C-alpha cells in the first residue's frame, strides 16, 4: 500500500467507512462481506493493519481464529441457512488476495448454495509427497513461529533436503511462479 492508497479495512476499523459489524473486540472486527458467497458470509479482520500472514504473529492470528470459531457457531445458531462452514484465507495476489489487509472468510455453506471451489486437483505419488514434505520440513527451521522474524528466501537461496529424504542430495530453487501454480478460488455460480 502506497501513501496514495487507503486500506478499506483500516477505514472500516477507524469508523470512516460503513460496515455491517457482527463482532468487535480490542483485536479484531468481524463484518459481513459486501459481496457474499452466501448470506451471512463474514470477514474477520485484525484491527492492526497487516498485509498477510508473514506480518501476523500469534498476537494477531490467535484472536482472528477465536473470533472465526465464535462466528461459525453463531452462524449455525442464527437462523441463516448454514449446514457447514468454510474458512478461507488468501495470502498474496497469486492466492487470490484482493484486499491487502489480512482477513479470514467465514462462509456458511449448504447443499445447493452455488459456491464452487475449483482447482486442478491432482494425485501425487507417495514418493513425491514425501519429497515435498522433506522440502517443507527443511524450510521450517528458517521460518520461526513468530513470522515477524522470518526472512523470505531470495531467488538464489537453495534448499538442501535432509539425508532421510527419498532422494539424498536433491536441491531445489526457492523460486516460484504464480503463472505455473494452481490456486483455488471461491466463486458463486448464478
N, C-alpha and C positions, 0 to 999 in steps of 0.2 A: 504494500500500500504506500503510495507516494503522498506527499503533503497535500496534493490536489484532490485526492480521492477520500471520500468519507465512508467509513465502515457502517453499513446499515444496522448491524447488530449492536455496535457501540452506540449508535444513535438511539436505538430502542432501549438499551440499558440506561442511557442518560435521560430518557424520557422525552427526547426530541423527535421521536418517530413513533407512530401508532403501532400497537401490537395487541393481540388478544392473549393476555397472560393467564397461564394455567397455574404456575407456581413460581415463587421467587424467594430467595434467601440471600444471605450475605455473599455466597459464592456463585450461584447460578440463577438463570432465568429460564423458565420453560414457557414457550409461546406456541400458538398454533401457526403452522406453515401457511403462508399466503396462497400457495399453490399445492394443496394437499393431494397426496396419492389416494387417500381415503379420508372421509370425515373423521376428525379427531387427530390427524397427523400433527405431532408435536415436535418442536425443535428444542433441545436442551442446550443452552449456550452458557459458557462461563462469562461472568461479569467482566473479568480482565480480558483484554484483547490478546489472544494468541492465535497465530495463523494456522497452526496444525499441531500434530502430535509431537513433533520434535521440540516444540516450545512448551509443552504441557507436562509438568511434573505431577506427582501424586496429589499435591495440594489442589490441583485443578481437576485431574482425572477422577479422583475419588468422589467429589461432590457431583460431578456430571453423572457418574454411574449410579450413585444413590438416588439422585433425582429421577433418572430414567426408570429405575426399578419402581419407584413410587408412582410415577406417571403411568407406567404399564399396568400396575394394579388398579389405578383409578380408571383407566380406560375400560378395563374389564368390568368394573363396578358402575360405570357411568350411565349405562343405558344406550350408549352408542354401540353400533354393531362391532363386535370385537371377539373373534373366536381364537385369535392368536396375536402376537405382537412381533414385529420385525424391527430390530435395531440396526441402524446403518450409519457409518461414518466414512466419509470420503476424505482422504488425506492427500492433497495435491491435485493439481489440474488433471494429470493422467488418470487419476482415480475418479474423476467426475466432480471434484470440489468446485463449486462455482461462487461461493461466498468465502473469502479467505479470513474467516474468524471461525475457529473450531466450533463444530456443532454436531450433536448426535440426534439423528432422526429416530423417533419412536412412532412407529406406524401400526395402527390397528389393522389386522388382516382378517378376512373372512372368505369363505368359499365364493367364487364368482366375483371378487372385488375388482377385477380388471387390472390389478397390479401385476406386472411381469418383470421378473428379474432374469435378465438374459446374459448369457456368456457362451463362449465356445468351450463347454465343459469337456475335458479330455482326460482319459485314464492315463496314468503313468505307471510304469513297471515299478516293482518294489525296489529294484536296484537304483532307478532314477530318483525315487522318493528318498531313499537312503542317502544318495549323493546330495540332494537338495537340503535334507536335514543336516548333513555334515557341514555344508556351507553356512547355514544359518547358525548352527552351534559355534562354529569357528568365529563368527562375527559378534556373537553375544558379549564376549569379554570387552570388546571395544565399544559397546553400547550400554553404558551404565543404566541402572534402574531410574536414575534421575536424568531425563533427556536433556535438561539444561546444560549438562556437562558433556553431552555426546558430540563427537566430531563426525560430520558426514564424510564418507570416503571420497577421495578425489579420483578422477578418472585413471590416474596412474597407479592407484593402490592395487595391490594384488592380494588375494586371499589364498592361503595355503590350507588344504584340508588336513585334519589330524591323521595320524598314522592308522587309526582304526577305520578310515573311510574305505569304501568299496574299491577305490582306485587311488592308492597312495601316490603322492606327488602331483596329483591333478591340481592345476591352478586355474583361476578364472579371473577375469577382469571384473571390477565392481561397477562397470558402466551398465546403464540400462536405457532402453528407448521406449518412449510412450507409444510409438507407432508399431512396435513389434509385440507389445503385451496385449492381453485381452483384459478388459475391465468390465465389471458388471454395473449396471445402472438400473435404478427403479424408474419405470415409466408407467403411466396409466393408459390403458388401451381404451379407446372410445367405442 
